């Protein structure tokens, strides 16, 4: 655990030191759970997005892209269930200044009573031995009955007050039960407020005419409301998919763990529209396809696992997460959901427009079912970055920090290094850059001894270093050093485009 924490700390500081991720508006002490991507971060993020986009859109004839606006008609979020159901009841402790979910406080209290009852039962079971009748004991022992009654009454009352949206009653319940702040024990609570995770804003110039809007909490709804536009104008036949990448916003109550849980983040989602009844086949297909995509990056097959949901969201008939072994353990990286026709039907109802597809093969119209794949770009960034950052012991007893990013995702593909800053070597290096820059992002570095420059590029994640030395002037050859193997090879300058192409060609990675 300590080792994990240690690695996570290194990830955060390395991301800053090498221009990958900065805290937002740092000069003003930052903004909680909001981050900025630096000069290398923006490239890595773009490359991950492109790797996803190419494999989803470019590689599939029946998947097309979309870029819907972040602002959507407010009824969208009524139909999707976000206005009514995308919220948590919040309470603050005035002394400790800690914020909690009120429902979780009561549930934890009830769970403690349950544990007390179980403890009593276990003690009795030990006392009575074989002759112990658990059911009878539970039904007759006054202490156990007392715990159970309190437990039941607390959860039942909580459920009732939440259903009635009676938040003062929830607070009164917390006070009546004597629930204290888990950190400080203080019982000095604020009122309970319903906290919708959507950020609200206003559209329009004057206060009277302004419309209340939300920043989208997911990109999916932009796809649902456009699905017929795309289907008709693109003459798409079912099954077909629509892919989209873009920002989503959630006012997360407890946002920790760096870019794992942010308030402003980017999603990469694909909604796949299928015939009703065929959704499980496609659900299995996308499970397998997405896992293969992750594994293609070579970050270690043991770092992925599926977590099938037992408790399904109201709109889903099957759901799984692809979990990744983050520095703090296995956590959701991507969700794959069979969403049935829930969203399209809800939009039909709220808009009064038909959202049916006419299937020429079946000669009938229906509302398609949807299988979605939904991954957070920032979470993917964290997965790639944390798995790539390694401390390596070398044979000569020294060590190096190396960021073994998959070459196809690396911000800079090669660094061109003149051995010395004179004798015409910088000019040759510049010529190499001028040739390669049309196809690859390459960097120039002339400061410090070449060994130090190698280490710097290792830590920044650059897959290749290309060194120009005095012999280059004679033989037009350079030394190419590989970040991962540290092997060096003497090659012709004219062979460089080929060498780079082999390293970062999409075909080699995805096939
Ligand atoms: P979690 O349970 O972690 O809150 P979720 O189940 O609410 O996630 P979805 O609504 O399924 O997430 O969103 C799809 C993907 O979007 C997630 O798998 C995750 O990668 C990403 N994601 C969701 N919330 C955040 C966030 N606050 N910050 C960064 N990425 C997020």
Boltz pocket constraint, residues with backbone or C-beta under 6 A from the ligand:
constraints:
  - pocket:
      binder: B
      contacts: [[A, 218], [A, 250], [A, 252], [A, 259], [A, 260], [A, 261], [A, 262], [A, 263], [A, 265], [A, 266], [A, 267], [A, 332], [A, 333], [A, 334], [A, 335], [A, 374], [A, 375], [A, 376], [A, 377], [A, 378], [A, 379]]
      max_distance: 6.0
